Amino acid sequence: MTLPASPPDAPAPEAEIAKVIGDLDSITQALLTVLPPSKPWQRQLLLHLREADRKLQVLRMMIAMGRDPKETADAADQLQLTLRTANVYVGAGRVDMGTKTAVQLAFSLGHRITLAFPM
């Protein structure tokens, strides 16, 4: 017997959210490592990714410290806003397809994190 799939907007269990946060961290770190700062669009994207990395660390600390759910939701929203900015930036520019796909995946993972911490 299998359990029915949860709706896409339903909050995810803690283990799944931990995996999503880890996946987002891996993608962000990989992009920060691989992306050279030789072109203006790369330098701008690196700024967005560094900011997302900082906000991801803040979110992790809030979760680990057991902070107020509203504060954690605010941190998740701030992370998503940064990822949305990076996603819009790569969508409008001359970014290679691999980088664009990675940023879109990061944005999608950020959205899942935001759904896990409702206001």
GUGUPA-622756 format. One record per residue (C-alpha): residue in three letters; x, y, z. Coordinates in nm, 3 decimals. Layout:
# GUGUPA-622756
rec aa = ala; X = X; Y = Y; Z = Z
...
//
This chain:
# GUGUPA-622756
rec aa = met; X = 0.000; Y = 0.000; Z = 0.000
rec aa = thr; X = 0.136; Y = 0.341; Z = -0.092
rec aa = leu; X = 0.056; Y = 0.673; Z = 0.068
rec aa = pro; X = -0.106; Y = 0.938; Z = -0.151
rec aa = ala; X = 0.121; Y = 1.212; Z = -0.271
rec aa = ser; X = 0.093; Y = 1.537; Z = -0.082
rec aa = pro; X = -0.033; Y = 1.840; Z = -0.273
rec aa = pro; X = 0.244; Y = 2.063; Z = -0.414
rec aa = asp; X = 0.152; Y = 2.354; Z = -0.184
rec aa = ala; X = 0.143; Y = 2.141; Z = 0.133
rec aa = pro; X = 0.423; Y = 2.188; Z = 0.389
rec aa = ala; X = 0.692; Y = 1.923; Z = 0.352
rec aa = pro; X = 0.817; Y = 1.702; Z = 0.636
rec aa = glu; X = 1.131; Y = 1.810; Z = 0.821
rec aa = ala; X = 1.357; Y = 1.549; Z = 0.659
rec aa = glu; X = 1.252; Y = 1.656; Z = 0.311
rec aa = ile; X = 1.312; Y = 2.023; Z = 0.393
rec aa = ala; X = 1.657; Y = 1.940; Z = 0.529
rec aa = lys; X = 1.735; Y = 1.764; Z = 0.200
rec aa = val; X = 1.603; Y = 2.058; Z = -0.004
rec aa = ile; X = 1.815; Y = 2.302; Z = 0.199
rec aa = gly; X = 2.119; Y = 2.078; Z = 0.148
rec aa = asp; X = 2.052; Y = 2.055; Z = -0.226
rec aa = leu; X = 2.014; Y = 2.432; Z = -0.252
rec aa = asp; X = 2.340; Y = 2.478; Z = -0.064
rec aa = ser; X = 2.515; Y = 2.234; Z = -0.300
rec aa = ile; X = 2.389; Y = 2.413; Z = -0.610
rec aa = thr; X = 2.482; Y = 2.753; Z = -0.472
rec aa = gln; X = 2.831; Y = 2.640; Z = -0.372
rec aa = ala; X = 2.886; Y = 2.473; Z = -0.709
rec aa = leu; X = 2.787; Y = 2.788; Z = -0.896
rec aa = leu; X = 3.005; Y = 3.004; Z = -0.673
rec aa = thr; X = 3.299; Y = 2.771; Z = -0.738
rec aa = val; X = 3.256; Y = 2.715; Z = -1.112
rec aa = leu; X = 3.138; Y = 3.055; Z = -1.235
rec aa = pro; X = 3.435; Y = 3.273; Z = -1.336
rec aa = pro; X = 3.408; Y = 3.648; Z = -1.270
rec aa = ser; X = 3.538; Y = 3.740; Z = -1.615
rec aa = lys; X = 3.221; Y = 3.893; Z = -1.765
rec aa = pro; X = 2.991; Y = 4.157; Z = -1.614
rec aa = trp; X = 2.689; Y = 3.924; Z = -1.606
rec aa = gln; X = 2.898; Y = 3.662; Z = -1.422
rec aa = arg; X = 3.012; Y = 3.912; Z = -1.162
rec aa = gln; X = 2.654; Y = 4.029; Z = -1.105
rec aa = leu; X = 2.525; Y = 3.673; Z = -1.078
rec aa = leu; X = 2.803; Y = 3.591; Z = -0.831
rec aa = leu; X = 2.686; Y = 3.882; Z = -0.614
rec aa = his; X = 2.331; Y = 3.744; Z = -0.613
rec aa = leu; X = 2.458; Y = 3.394; Z = -0.534
rec aa = arg; X = 2.678; Y = 3.515; Z = -0.245
rec aa = glu; X = 2.379; Y = 3.698; Z = -0.100
rec aa = ala; X = 2.166; Y = 3.384; Z = -0.136
rec aa = asp; X = 2.439; Y = 3.183; Z = 0.036
rec aa = arg; X = 2.442; Y = 3.426; Z = 0.331
rec aa = lys; X = 2.063; Y = 3.416; Z = 0.359
rec aa = leu; X = 2.065; Y = 3.037; Z = 0.342
rec aa = gln; X = 2.310; Y = 3.029; Z = 0.634
rec aa = val; X = 2.084; Y = 3.266; Z = 0.831
rec aa = leu; X = 1.788; Y = 3.038; Z = 0.763
rec aa = arg; X = 1.985; Y = 2.734; Z = 0.879
rec aa = met; X = 2.084; Y = 2.913; Z = 1.200
rec aa = met; X = 1.723; Y = 3.016; Z = 1.266
rec aa = ile; X = 1.606; Y = 2.657; Z = 1.224
rec aa = ala; X = 1.888; Y = 2.519; Z = 1.442
rec aa = met; X = 1.821; Y = 2.772; Z = 1.718
rec aa = gly; X = 1.448; Y = 2.701; Z = 1.713
rec aa = arg; X = 1.357; Y = 3.063; Z = 1.653
rec aa = asp; X = 1.004; Y = 3.195; Z = 1.629
rec aa = pro; X = 0.823; Y = 3.048; Z = 1.324
rec aa = lys; X = 0.750; Y = 3.398; Z = 1.194
rec aa = glu; X = 1.121; Y = 3.487; Z = 1.199
rec aa = thr; X = 1.205; Y = 3.162; Z = 1.021
rec aa = ala; X = 0.935; Y = 3.231; Z = 0.761
rec aa = asp; X = 1.078; Y = 3.582; Z = 0.711
rec aa = ala; X = 1.426; Y = 3.436; Z = 0.658
rec aa = ala; X = 1.286; Y = 3.187; Z = 0.404
rec aa = asp; X = 1.105; Y = 3.470; Z = 0.224
rec aa = gln; X = 1.424; Y = 3.679; Z = 0.211
rec aa = leu; X = 1.612; Y = 3.384; Z = 0.063
rec aa = gln; X = 1.340; Y = 3.332; Z = -0.197
rec aa = leu; X = 1.346; Y = 3.701; Z = -0.289
rec aa = thr; X = 1.721; Y = 3.682; Z = -0.355
rec aa = leu; X = 1.681; Y = 3.364; Z = -0.559
rec aa = arg; X = 1.398; Y = 3.526; Z = -0.756
rec aa = thr; X = 1.623; Y = 3.823; Z = -0.834
rec aa = ala; X = 1.898; Y = 3.589; Z = -0.959
rec aa = asn; X = 1.646; Y = 3.389; Z = -1.162
rec aa = val; X = 1.506; Y = 3.701; Z = -1.331
rec aa = tyr; X = 1.859; Y = 3.822; Z = -1.396
rec aa = val; X = 1.966; Y = 3.503; Z = -1.575
rec aa = gly; X = 1.636; Y = 3.487; Z = -1.764
rec aa = ala; X = 1.692; Y = 3.826; Z = -1.919
rec aa = gly; X = 2.063; Y = 3.797; Z = -1.996
rec aa = arg; X = 2.311; Y = 3.611; Z = -2.210
rec aa = val; X = 2.368; Y = 3.329; Z = -1.967
rec aa = asp; X = 2.470; Y = 2.982; Z = -2.083
rec aa = met; X = 2.204; Y = 2.714; Z = -2.058
rec aa = gly; X = 2.377; Y = 2.515; Z = -1.780
rec aa = thr; X = 2.402; Y = 2.817; Z = -1.551
rec aa = lys; X = 2.048; Y = 2.925; Z = -1.632
rec aa = thr; X = 1.915; Y = 2.577; Z = -1.551
rec aa = ala; X = 2.107; Y = 2.562; Z = -1.222
rec aa = val; X = 1.973; Y = 2.902; Z = -1.113
rec aa = gln; X = 1.619; Y = 2.801; Z = -1.209
rec aa = leu; X = 1.657; Y = 2.483; Z = -1.004
rec aa = ala; X = 1.785; Y = 2.686; Z = -0.709
rec aa = phe; X = 1.481; Y = 2.916; Z = -0.743
rec aa = ser; X = 1.250; Y = 2.614; Z = -0.745
rec aa = leu; X = 1.415; Y = 2.469; Z = -0.434
rec aa = gly; X = 1.386; Y = 2.807; Z = -0.263
rec aa = his; X = 1.016; Y = 2.811; Z = -0.341
rec aa = arg; X = 0.976; Y = 2.470; Z = -0.177
rec aa = ile; X = 1.155; Y = 2.600; Z = 0.132
rec aa = thr; X = 0.925; Y = 2.903; Z = 0.147
rec aa = leu; X = 0.619; Y = 2.677; Z = 0.130
rec aa = ala; X = 0.754; Y = 2.477; Z = 0.425
rec aa = phe; X = 0.757; Y = 2.785; Z = 0.648
rec aa = pro; X = 0.419; Y = 2.957; Z = 0.611
rec aa = met; X = 0.362; Y = 3.289; Z = 0.783
//
